[in-house]
Amino acid sequence: MILHIDMDAFFASVEQLDHPELKGKALVVGGDSGRGVVAAASYEARRYGVHSAMPMFMAKQRCPRLVIVSPRRARYSEVSRSVMAILGRYSPIVEQVSIDEAYLDAAGCGRLYGSPHDMAWAIKSDIRDKLNLTCSIGIAPLKFLAKIASDMQKPDGLTVIGHEAVSRAIAALPVEKVPGVGKHAHGQLRQMGIATLGDVRKTRPSVLVDRLGKFGHRLVDLAHGQDQATVTPHSPTKSISTERTLSADTRDREQLKQHLLAQSQEVGRQLRRQQFLARTITLKLKDTNFKQTTRSVTMDSPSHSSETIYRTAEALLASQSLDRAVRLIGVGASALIADTTPQQACLFAGIEKKERGWEKIDRTVDRIAERFGHSAIHRGSLTPQDERSVD
């Protein structure tokens, strides 16, 4: 049996945990600019029809007394690590799939924790007692069904789909609930008169493959209770990135460079925390027409220096003509290697010495931020103009 653990309204719940005065209030986490979107909504806010990915202006229309809180990614990551540490005590096979959800394989754990149902209750109690948060858990023999089950009784729910109930549950399952069925696939299935996986069973596989391609094969397998997906722990990190939709479109290169500087610091911090070096740095831009452009460069020597990442991303930005104003900008690092991997010495000692100097500064800043919070120290150039002292 497989457990899918999904934290309830995670970002919003963490904010209510840290700020008790917000408990019971309609709260969302997200940007409050004209283009802000809801990253998470408390269950009090959801009663007004507010949900994640909703434009913030629409959320405020639906709930005039909405409380809006800016995201604190570092805090959410900290709590997430605590959640995953709890799960790791129940099974060696845990697959984290996002900051607030994970799969757990219960095989071989019965002698220690009893049935999967008993294990799930123990996990819920542990998370509540140690973190004062709630989660919803789905249990099923198939991975995709466990994920669906965790959403059936939110918040603080526990749903079990036993072996004997799998066929019946699959037959009644609406196709839009199946992971991987997006708007396009759902539209295609609706045109074919297919509303449930039971309907998929009655449809010739060749017809589904003609309309949906490779995903048609997977849909047929799922409809017949065949899911080869397993819980796979410790999936290696392939890239680290961050991006931001700007409050207003701009072609101002200095303003864009400010965003790159902040983003490069965050990407560098994540690389150092996870003990990676990156060979490739990528700049991502999206213009007013939503046209996306990515430009990458592979560095001669891998690095996790925030300064090196910034200088590389800045050079990529300088190479762009910016014919249209930019609405989104982002920085990514890929081609990752462990920072313990032996590296060929640089031919130019001055460059290598400068790189080591920046890395020393980065690690000092990291230690200060870990102890006192990320707002305790930052680049002077990232300080808002109205907060800068003037002699």
C-alpha positions as a printed NumPy array, in Angstrom:
array([[  0.   ,   0.   ,   0.   ],
       [  1.125,   3.529,  -0.827],
       [  0.432,   6.632,   1.261],
       [  0.146,  10.112,  -0.25 ],
       [  0.653,  12.82 ,   2.367],
       [ -0.564,  16.308,   1.452],
       [ -0.195,  19.207,   3.903],
       [ -3.391,  21.241,   4.298],
       [ -3.229,  24.783,   2.826],
       [  0.47 ,  24.617,   3.627],
       [  1.739,  28.182,   3.121],
       [ -1.381,  29.702,   4.687],
       [ -1.276,  27.248,   7.599],
       [  2.367,  28.104,   8.33 ],
       [  1.475,  31.81 ,   8.382],
       [ -1.394,  31.16 ,  10.802],
       [  0.929,  29.021,  12.918],
       [  3.557,  31.761,  13.167],
       [  0.985,  34.546,  13.569],
       [ -1.811,  33.286,  15.872],
       [ -3.758,  36.511,  15.333],
       [ -4.418,  35.304,  11.764],
       [ -6.081,  32.046,  12.823],
       [ -9.682,  31.808,  11.693],
       [ -9.271,  34.628,   9.179],
       [ -9.651,  34.467,   5.417],
       [ -5.988,  34.563,   4.439],
       [ -4.022,  34.16 ,   1.251],
       [ -0.31 ,  34.048,   0.542],
       [  0.812,  35.857,  -2.582],
       [  1.753,  39.131,  -4.21 ],
       [ -0.498,  42.141,  -3.698],
       [  0.479,  43.908,  -6.911],
       [ -1.794,  44.37 ,  -9.892],
       [ -0.501,  41.095, -11.297],
       [ -0.262,  39.186,  -8.054],
       [ -1.689,  35.694,  -7.845],
       [ -2.781,  33.542,  -4.913],
       [ -0.067,  31.033,  -3.998],
       [ -2.151,  29.481,  -1.198],
       [ -5.495,  30.141,   0.452],
       [ -6.65 ,  29.252,   3.949],
       [ -9.815,  27.192,   4.235],
       [-11.575,  30.281,   5.579],
       [-10.741,  32.063,   2.311],
       [-11.786,  29.066,   0.228],
       [-15.339,  29.421,   1.528],
       [-15.516,  32.604,  -0.553],
       [-14.383,  30.766,  -3.687],
       [-10.766,  31.911,  -3.386],
       [ -8.21 ,  29.371,  -4.57 ],
       [ -4.561,  29.072,  -5.566],
       [ -3.479,  30.49 ,  -8.951],
       [ -6.401,  32.952,  -8.846],
       [ -5.49 ,  36.577,  -9.731],
       [ -5.242,  38.573,  -6.514],
       [ -7.625,  41.277,  -7.695],
       [-10.303,  38.624,  -8.22 ],
       [ -9.663,  37.118,  -4.77 ],
       [-10.156,  40.565,  -3.179],
       [-13.408,  41.01 ,  -5.089],
       [-14.733,  37.723,  -3.745],
       [-13.574,  38.41 ,  -0.19 ],
       [-13.279,  42.163,   0.597],
       [-11.842,  41.478,   4.081],
       [ -9.144,  39.166,   2.727],
       [ -5.8  ,  39.194,   4.572],
       [ -2.866,  39.097,   2.154],
       [  0.551,  37.896,   3.352],
       [  3.772,  37.982,   1.322],
       [  5.4  ,  34.568,   0.774],
       [  8.286,  33.474,   3.018],
       [  9.876,  30.689,   0.961],
       [ 12.724,  30.053,   3.386],
       [ 10.282,  29.474,   6.26 ],
       [  8.097,  27.14 ,   4.209],
       [ 11.181,  25.158,   3.176],
       [ 12.252,  24.901,   6.806],
       [  8.876,  23.477,   7.881],
       [  8.827,  21.197,   4.838],
       [ 12.139,  19.672,   5.875],
       [ 10.675,  18.972,   9.315],
       [  7.664,  17.242,   7.73 ],
       [  9.876,  15.077,   5.516],
       [ 12.053,  14.171,   8.504],
       [  8.95 ,  12.877,  10.287],
       [  7.945,  10.799,   7.255],
       [ 11.461,   9.387,   7.006],
       [ 11.072,   7.85 ,  10.459],
       [  8.166,   5.701,   9.259],
       [  9.625,   4.312,   6.027],
       [ 12.948,   4.412,   4.188],
       [ 11.018,   4.803,   0.93 ],
       [  9.705,   8.371,   0.818],
       [  9.376,  10.384,  -2.382],
       [  8.968,  14.122,  -1.925],
       [  7.155,  15.507,  -4.971],
       [  6.715,  19.121,  -3.862],
       [  7.319,  21.337,  -0.86 ],
       [  4.102,  20.106,   0.797],
       [  3.449,  16.586,  -0.446],
       [  5.135,  13.203,  -0.584],
       [  4.518,   9.519,  -1.238],
       [  5.463,   6.818,   1.266],
       [  5.718,   3.077,   0.591],
       [  4.351,   1.141,   3.56 ],
       [  5.789,  -2.223,   2.475],
       [  7.633,  -4.029,   5.252],
       [  6.663,  -1.502,   7.949],
       [  3.767,  -3.443,   9.439],
       [  5.691,  -4.963,  12.366],
       [  6.695,  -1.507,  13.557],
       [  3.587,   0.545,  12.844],
       [  0.748,  -1.878,  12.161],
       [ -1.545,  -1.519,   9.165],
       [ -1.132,   1.35 ,   6.65 ],
       [ -4.243,   2.876,   8.233],
       [ -2.598,   2.79 ,  11.68 ],
       [  0.621,   4.197,  10.216],
       [ -1.281,   7.077,   8.619],
       [ -2.927,   7.998,  11.931],
       [  0.467,   7.905,  13.641],
       [  1.943,  10.207,  10.985],
       [ -0.953,  12.645,  11.305],
       [ -0.575,  12.679,  15.094],
       [  3.189,  13.179,  14.833],
       [  2.833,  16.132,  12.462],
       [  0.125,  17.676,  14.657],
       [  2.047,  17.2  ,  17.909],
       [  5.474,  18.272,  16.679],
       [  4.563,  20.987,  14.151],
       [  1.008,  21.954,  15.113],
       [ -0.088,  21.452,  11.489],
       [ -2.539,  19.104,   9.791],
       [ -2.254,  16.951,   6.716],
       [ -4.542,  14.768,   4.625],
       [ -3.491,  11.242,   3.696],
       [ -4.691,   8.921,   0.957],
       [ -3.92 ,   5.198,   0.985],
       [ -4.239,   2.879,  -2.019],
       [ -2.404,   0.03 ,  -3.775],
       [ -1.792,   2.295,  -6.79 ],
       [  0.213,   5.508,  -6.688],
       [ -2.221,   7.623,  -8.701],
       [ -5.155,   6.469,  -6.569],
       [ -3.337,   7.349,  -3.339],
       [ -2.952,  10.935,  -4.576],
       [ -6.63 ,  11.148,  -5.5  ],
       [ -7.652,   9.648,  -2.149],
       [ -5.716,  12.29 ,  -0.179],
       [ -7.92 ,  14.987,  -1.707],
       [-11.232,  13.319,  -0.866],
       [-11.662,  14.445,   2.755],
       [ -9.626,  17.634,   3.113],
       [ -8.695,  19.143,   5.46 ],
       [ -7.216,  16.756,   8.039],
       [ -8.632,  13.755,   6.195],
       [ -7.728,  10.091,   5.882],
       [ -9.112,   8.029,   3.011],
       [ -8.343,   4.374,   2.314],
       [ -9.04 ,   2.651,  -1.011],
       [ -8.465,  -1.032,  -0.274],
       [ -7.598,  -3.716,  -2.828],
       [-11.201,  -4.894,  -2.961],
       [-12.45 ,  -1.363,  -3.753],
       [ -9.927,  -0.452,  -6.475],
       [-11.976,  -1.548,  -9.473],
       [-15.121,   0.184,  -8.234],
       [-13.245,   3.388,  -7.349],
       [-11.532,   3.523, -10.742],
       [-14.781,   2.948, -12.654],
       [-16.464,   5.923, -10.952],
       [-13.463,   8.264, -11.094],
       [-14.029,  11.426, -13.201],
       [-11.293,  11.688, -15.829],
       [-10.463,  15.285, -14.846],
       [ -9.31 ,  13.951, -11.459],
       [ -6.668,  11.74 , -13.088],
       [ -3.132,  13.168, -12.774],
       [ -1.974,  14.263, -16.217],
       [ -5.419,  15.044, -17.622],
       [ -5.222,  18.759, -18.369],
       [ -7.685,  21.07 , -20.07 ],
       [ -6.799,  19.872, -23.576],
       [ -7.05 ,  16.151, -22.782],
       [-10.242,  16.713, -20.794],
       [-11.766,  18.549, -23.749],
       [-10.843,  15.727, -26.101],
       [-12.326,  13.109, -23.764],
       [-15.504,  15.145, -23.286],
       [-15.954,  15.323, -27.074],
       [-15.702,  11.524, -27.14 ],
       [-18.385,  11.215, -24.458],
       [-15.914,   9.952, -21.862],
       [-16.584,  11.241, -18.338],
       [-15.078,   8.531, -16.083],
       [-12.343,   5.914, -16.197],
       [-15.192,   3.41 , -16.436],
       [-16.027,   5.006, -19.799],
       [-12.363,   4.65 , -20.794],
       [-12.648,   0.887, -20.225],
       [-15.458,   0.75 , -22.778],
       [-13.496,   2.655, -25.436],
       [-11.165,   0.984, -27.932],
       [ -7.54 ,   1.741, -26.97 ],
       [ -6.66 ,   2.635, -30.571],
       [ -9.238,   5.43 , -30.533],
       [ -7.772,   6.908, -27.349],
       [ -4.224,   6.699, -28.694],
       [ -5.285,   8.404, -31.938],
       [ -6.741,  11.327, -29.973],
       [ -4.318,  11.554, -27.044],
       [ -1.079,  10.02 , -28.3  ],
       [  1.14 ,   8.264, -25.721],
       [ -1.051,   9.467, -22.866],
       [ -3.879,   7.387, -24.345],
       [ -1.907,   4.232, -23.491],
       [ -1.438,   5.382, -19.894],
       [ -5.101,   6.25 , -19.539],
       [ -6.063,   2.735, -20.68 ],
       [ -3.64 ,   1.214, -18.169],
       [ -5.009,   3.308, -15.306],
       [ -8.598,   2.475, -16.24 ],
       [ -7.712,  -1.221, -15.892],
       [ -5.931,  -0.733, -12.56 ],
       [ -2.418,  -0.928, -13.975],
       [ -0.011,   1.705, -12.651],
       [  3.674,   0.851, -12.876],
       [  4.713,   4.051, -11.077],
       [  6.53 ,   3.305,  -7.826],
       [  7.596,   5.416,  -4.874],
       [ 11.088,   6.561,  -5.839],
       [ 13.056,   8.257,  -3.059],
       [ 15.816,  10.805,  -3.432],
       [ 15.213,  11.855,  -7.006],
       [ 18.384,  13.773,  -7.929],
       [ 18.056,  17.522,  -8.329],
       [ 18.648,  18.475, -11.961],
       [ 18.305,  22.232, -11.744],
       [ 17.589,  25.109,  -9.366],
       [ 15.791,  28.219, -10.532],
       [ 13.635,  31.141,  -9.508],
       [ 11.522,  33.588, -11.499],
       [  9.266,  36.561, -10.91 ],
       [  6.391,  38.217, -12.73 ],
       [  7.029,  41.96 , -12.516],
       [  4.475,  44.371, -11.096],
       [  4.78 ,  46.404, -14.32 ],
       [  6.286,  45.609, -17.731],
       [  9.669,  47.247, -18.21 ],
       [ 12.619,  47.624, -20.578],
       [ 14.692,  49.345, -17.902],
       [ 17.869,  47.269, -17.8  ],
       [ 18.913,  48.604, -14.402],
       [ 15.62 ,  47.5  , -12.899],
       [ 15.944,  44.078, -14.544],
       [ 19.495,  43.752, -13.219],
       [ 18.198,  44.394,  -9.71 ],
       [ 15.843,  41.433, -10.065],
       [ 18.675,  39.308, -11.45 ],
       [ 20.85 ,  40.172,  -8.463],
       [ 18.207,  39.089,  -5.937],
       [ 17.429,  35.933,  -7.914],
       [ 21.104,  35.023,  -8.314],
       [ 21.567,  35.282,  -4.56 ],
       [ 18.652,  32.911,  -3.983],
       [ 19.839,  30.372,  -6.59 ],
       [ 23.373,  30.509,  -5.171],
       [ 22.056,  30.028,  -1.631],
       [ 20.09 ,  26.943,  -2.711],
       [ 23.109,  25.509,  -4.543],
       [ 25.299,  25.924,  -1.478],
       [ 22.666,  24.517,   0.873],
       [ 22.262,  21.422,  -1.3  ],
       [ 26.028,  21.221,  -1.877],
       [ 25.955,  21.591,  -5.642],
       [ 28.074,  23.417,  -8.198],
       [ 26.473,  24.507, -11.486],
       [ 28.053,  24.516, -14.917],
       [ 25.18 ,  26.112, -16.823],
       [ 23.377,  29.373, -16.053],
       [ 20.098,  30.219, -17.804],
       [ 18.281,  33.525, -18.19 ],
       [ 14.511,  33.388, -18.745],
       [ 12.491,  36.318, -20.084],
       [  8.827,  36.658, -21.003],
       [  7.664,  39.776, -22.858],
       [  4.355,  41.633, -22.978],
       [  3.083,  39.26 , -25.69 ],
       [  3.915,  36.285, -23.422],
       [  6.706,  35.253, -25.775],
       [  9.278,  33.336, -23.76 ],
       [ 13.012,  33.528, -24.399],
       [ 15.693,  31.47 , -22.677],
       [ 19.421,  31.922, -23.084],
       [ 22.049,  29.709, -21.472],
       [ 25.801,  29.621, -21.136],
       [ 28.086,  26.887, -19.853],
       [ 30.866,  28.224, -17.671],
       [ 34.472,  27.087, -17.87 ],
       [ 34.433,  26.196, -14.166],
       [ 31.355,  25.108, -12.168],
       [ 30.387,  27.443,  -9.345],
       [ 27.864,  28.135,  -6.605],
       [ 28.964,  31.733,  -6.114],
       [ 26.022,  34.147,  -6.192],
       [ 28.278,  36.793,  -7.719],
       [ 29.373,  34.464, -10.531],
       [ 25.771,  33.496, -11.244],
       [ 24.761,  37.163, -11.335],
       [ 27.602,  38.248, -13.616],
       [ 26.823,  35.392, -16.002],
       [ 23.077,  36.161, -16.036],
       [ 23.819,  39.881, -16.44 ],
       [ 25.925,  39.153, -19.523],
       [ 23.086,  37.089, -20.989],
       [ 20.685,  39.981, -20.362],
       [ 23.088,  42.418, -22.027],
       [ 22.996,  40.262, -25.169],
       [ 19.206,  40.668, -25.502],
       [ 17.749,  43.518, -27.554],
       [ 14.565,  43.839, -25.418],
       [ 12.409,  44.854, -28.392],
       [  9.389,  44.475, -26.125],
       [  8.995,  45.22 , -22.44 ],
       [  9.65 ,  42.339, -20.018],
       [  6.877,  41.   , -17.761],
       [  8.751,  38.013, -16.242],
       [ 12.418,  37.393, -15.49 ],
       [ 14.154,  34.37 , -14.013],
       [ 17.534,  32.745, -13.389],
       [ 18.332,  29.037, -13.377],
       [ 21.343,  26.827, -12.688],
       [ 21.735,  23.366, -14.208],
       [ 24.329,  20.734, -15.15 ],
       [ 24.793,  20.266, -11.417],
       [ 27.634,  18.352,  -9.808],
       [ 28.445,  17.702,  -6.146],
       [ 30.708,  20.387,  -4.74 ],
       [ 33.013,  17.629,  -3.469],
       [ 33.828,  16.617,  -7.06 ],
       [ 37.531,  17.283,  -7.813],
       [ 37.971,  20.219, -10.188],
       [ 40.775,  21.103, -12.568],
       [ 42.713,  24.108, -11.283],
       [ 42.126,  27.399, -13.065],
       [ 44.961,  28.599, -15.34 ],
       [ 44.471,  32.152, -14.1  ],
       [ 45.223,  32.328, -10.373],
       [ 43.747,  35.803,  -9.997],
       [ 40.322,  34.69 , -11.249],
       [ 40.335,  31.621,  -8.996],
       [ 41.331,  33.72 ,  -5.963],
       [ 38.541,  36.214,  -6.647],
       [ 36.035,  33.351,  -6.974],
       [ 37.127,  31.886,  -3.638],
       [ 36.775,  35.313,  -2.056],
       [ 33.151,  35.657,  -3.195],
       [ 32.348,  32.131,  -2.028],
       [ 33.741,  32.958,   1.428],
       [ 31.479,  36.018,   1.58 ],
       [ 28.511,  33.946,   0.394],
       [ 28.978,  31.346,   3.129],
       [ 29.283,  34.034,   5.787],
       [ 26.06 ,  35.649,   4.563],
       [ 24.386,  32.218,   4.533],
       [ 25.286,  31.604,   8.166],
       [ 23.962,  35.003,   9.234],
       [ 20.737,  34.481,   7.271],
       [ 20.199,  31.013,   8.753],
       [ 20.561,  32.376,  12.266],
       [ 18.742,  35.701,  11.999],
       [ 16.565,  35.34 ,   8.869],
       [ 17.119,  36.351,   5.247],
       [ 15.99 ,  39.93 ,   5.901],
       [ 18.847,  40.41 ,   8.394],
       [ 21.493,  40.816,   5.688],
       [ 21.384,  41.591,   1.992],
       [ 23.136,  43.572,  -0.711],
       [ 23.005,  47.312,  -0.138],
       [ 21.861,  47.82 ,  -3.724],
       [ 18.767,  45.706,  -2.985],
       [ 17.641,  48.02 ,  -0.199],
       [ 14.549,  50.009,  -1.26 ],
       [ 15.429,  53.596,  -2.11 ],
       [ 13.217,  55.054,   0.627],
       [ 14.986,  52.955,   3.276],
       [ 18.504,  54.091,   2.413],
       [ 20.092,  56.555,   4.827],
       [ 21.227,  59.851,   3.392],
       [ 24.08 ,  61.871,   4.906]])
